[in-house]
Amino acid sequence: MIEMTNVSKIYQTGKIASKALDQISLTISQGEYVLLTGRSGSGKSTLLNILSGVDHLTEGSVRINQQEITSLNEEELSSWRGKELGIIFQFFQLIPTLSVMENLLLPMDLVNTVAKDQRERKAMELLKLVGLSEHRDKLPNALSGGEQQRVAIARALANDASILLADEPTGNLDSANAESIFELL
């Protein structure tokens, strides 16, 4: 399902080069759960950003579901990402001017994987799963960090993607909510 081969990522700042990833090869099969651990700055988020196509690798290749994602242009990559991936970002990435409900509907609207007449029902089901159905009309800044995290998790599940990438998905949650999210995932 996921195959990374000799992936390197070098960030260049002026004359200084910083190697975030160095010749990483990794294969993940369908149905497998993989946990990346390491100290801060070790490249975990960079690896997830490469897998999602949010960031570009310096060398190597990434194939996901038989698609070489490094060969896609930005428009193709955006469409592919919306259909194939659910992404839970470390810092939520909710759109502040959209309500909770609108943040959940947006990925469904962008890639059209859920029938238009089913989108709001599905969004409400996801909000119930993360315990936030009563917050559907609130803006993200009216929510706590943990509530925003749960909205981001619900949004990542909106299109029933075949792959879920999560960057510290329970980092802002109390232990009871973290446990329920682990069960959900």
Secondary structure, 3 states (H helix, E strand, C coil): CEEEEEEEEEEEECCEEEEEEEEEEEEECCCCCCCCCCCCCCCHHHHHHHHHCCCCCCEEEEEECCEEHHHCCHHHHHHHHHHHEEEECCCCCCCCCCCHHHHHHHHHHHHCCCCHHHHHHHHHHHHHHCCCHHHCCCCHHHCCHHHHHHHHHHHHCCCCCCEEEECCCCCCCCHHHHHHHHHHC
